[in-house]
Amino acid sequence: MTTSPARVQPGSFLTLHYRLAGPAGDIINTFAEQPATLTLGAGELSPAVEQRLLGLEEGTRATFEIPAGEAFGERNPDMVQWVARKLLAQLGDPLETYAVGDVVQFPTPDGLGQYAGAVRQLGEDADGDGQPDAVLFDFNHPLAGQPVTFEVQLIGVL
């Protein structure tokens, strides 16, 4: 008696390799590293990406082209914000230096999680201490508003 391969369903525990890429290239690619493990529906992947996994059989390798804005939403200009140096010092290392392109982790208001912002611009150094008075962060997902290529190899489905 042969058993058919397990299929991905809501709540499945997955071991997989995956790659998420936008027009500028890969954002994440686990194919050259250890495979990732995650539980479908736990918020580790966007709902649009998880939707593509549902029904796939263990052992499947597939590539999906996800239309612009579907995987990580549209870019929201309100999520590009100046953060005062004083607040940055309270949230992290007061001696931290920032450069355009850096990705900085911030604690969520409840202190239980984190979110990231990418440095887009450094403000003026009005007090002459060598540090900008504020830093412009983009809190949008790097692939927001862009078409996404999602490649997956399902190693295990529980």
C-alpha positions as CSV (number, residue, x, y, z in Angstrom):
1,M,0.0,0.0,0.0
2,T,1.5,3.3,-1.0
3,T,0.7,6.5,0.8
4,S,0.3,9.7,-1.2
5,P,2.6,12.6,-0.2
6,A,1.4,15.0,2.4
7,R,-0.3,18.2,1.1
8,V,0.0,21.7,2.6
9,Q,-3.1,22.8,4.5
10,P,-3.8,25.6,7.0
11,G,-1.7,25.0,10.2
12,S,0.8,22.7,8.4
13,F,4.3,22.6,9.8
14,L,6.7,23.0,6.8
15,T,10.3,22.5,6.2
16,L,11.2,24.3,3.0
17,H,13.7,26.3,0.9
18,Y,12.3,29.5,-0.5
19,R,13.3,32.6,-2.3
20,L,11.5,36.0,-2.4
21,A,12.6,38.4,-5.1
22,G,11.5,41.7,-6.5
23,P,12.7,43.5,-9.7
24,A,16.0,44.4,-8.0
25,G,16.8,40.8,-7.0
26,D,16.5,38.5,-4.0
27,I,15.3,39.8,-0.6
28,I,15.6,36.3,1.0
29,N,16.9,33.1,-0.4
30,T,17.4,30.0,1.8
31,F,18.5,27.6,-1.1
32,A,22.2,27.9,-0.3
33,E,21.6,27.6,3.5
34,Q,19.7,25.5,6.0
35,P,16.0,25.1,5.0
36,A,13.5,27.2,6.9
37,T,10.8,25.8,9.2
38,L,7.5,27.5,9.8
39,T,3.9,27.0,10.6
40,L,1.4,28.0,7.9
41,G,-0.9,30.7,9.3
42,A,1.5,31.9,12.0
43,G,2.3,35.1,10.2
44,E,5.8,34.2,9.1
45,L,4.9,34.6,5.4
46,S,2.4,37.0,3.9
47,P,-1.1,35.7,3.3
48,A,-0.6,36.0,-0.4
49,V,2.5,33.9,-0.3
50,E,0.9,31.3,2.1
51,Q,-2.1,31.0,-0.3
52,R,0.3,29.7,-3.0
53,L,1.5,26.9,-0.8
54,L,-1.9,25.5,0.1
55,G,-2.5,22.2,-1.6
56,L,1.1,21.6,-2.7
57,E,2.5,18.1,-2.2
58,E,5.6,17.4,-0.1
59,G,8.6,17.3,-2.5
60,T,7.1,20.0,-4.9
61,R,9.3,22.7,-6.3
62,A,7.5,25.6,-7.8
63,T,7.8,29.2,-8.8
64,F,5.0,31.8,-8.6
65,E,4.9,35.3,-10.0
66,I,2.8,37.4,-7.6
67,P,1.4,40.7,-9.1
68,A,2.6,44.1,-7.8
69,G,1.1,45.0,-4.4
70,E,-0.4,41.6,-3.7
71,A,2.3,39.9,-1.7
72,F,3.2,42.8,0.7
73,G,0.6,45.5,-0.1
74,E,1.0,48.8,-1.8
75,R,3.7,51.2,-0.7
76,N,2.3,53.6,1.9
77,P,3.9,57.1,2.0
78,D,2.7,57.5,5.6
79,M,5.1,54.7,6.6
80,V,8.1,56.9,5.6
81,Q,8.8,58.9,8.8
82,W,11.4,61.1,10.5
83,V,12.5,59.7,13.8
84,A,14.1,62.1,16.3
85,R,17.7,61.2,17.5
86,K,16.4,61.5,21.1
87,L,13.8,58.7,20.5
88,L,16.4,56.5,18.7
89,A,18.7,56.8,21.7
90,Q,15.8,55.8,24.0
91,L,14.9,52.8,21.8
92,G,18.5,51.5,21.4
93,D,22.1,52.3,21.6
94,P,22.6,56.1,22.1
95,L,26.0,55.9,20.3
96,E,24.6,54.0,17.3
97,T,25.5,55.6,13.9
98,Y,23.2,55.3,10.9
99,A,23.9,55.2,7.2
100,V,21.5,55.2,4.2
101,G,20.4,51.7,3.4
102,D,20.8,50.4,7.0
103,V,17.9,48.3,8.3
104,V,17.1,49.0,11.9
105,Q,15.0,46.8,14.3
106,F,12.5,48.7,16.5
107,P,10.6,47.2,19.5
108,T,6.8,47.1,19.1
109,P,4.9,49.3,21.6
110,D,4.0,46.2,23.7
111,G,7.7,45.2,23.7
112,L,6.9,41.7,22.6
113,G,7.9,42.0,18.9
114,Q,9.9,43.9,16.5
115,Y,9.5,45.7,13.2
116,A,12.1,47.1,10.8
117,G,12.8,50.4,9.1
118,A,15.3,51.1,6.4
119,V,17.3,54.4,6.6
120,R,16.5,56.6,3.6
121,Q,18.0,59.9,4.7
122,L,20.0,61.5,7.5
123,G,18.9,64.8,8.9
124,E,21.0,67.8,9.9
125,D,23.6,67.9,12.7
126,A,22.3,71.1,14.3
127,D,24.2,70.6,17.6
128,G,27.5,69.7,16.0
129,D,27.9,66.3,17.8
130,G,28.5,64.4,14.5
131,Q,25.0,62.8,14.8
132,P,21.9,63.7,12.7
133,D,19.1,65.3,14.8
134,A,16.7,62.9,13.0
135,V,16.7,59.9,10.6
136,L,14.2,59.3,7.8
137,F,13.0,55.7,7.9
138,D,10.9,53.7,5.5
139,F,8.8,51.2,7.4
140,N,7.3,49.7,4.2
141,H,8.2,46.1,3.4
142,P,11.1,46.2,0.9
143,L,8.8,44.5,-1.7
144,A,5.7,46.6,-1.0
145,G,4.1,47.7,-4.3
146,Q,6.3,45.5,-6.4
147,P,5.8,42.3,-8.3
148,V,7.3,39.3,-6.4
149,T,8.8,36.1,-7.5
150,F,8.2,33.3,-4.9
151,E,10.2,30.1,-5.5
152,V,9.7,27.2,-3.1
153,Q,10.9,23.6,-2.6
154,L,8.8,21.7,0.0
155,I,11.0,19.3,1.9
156,G,8.6,18.2,4.6
157,V,4.9,18.7,5.4
158,L,3.5,17.8,8.9
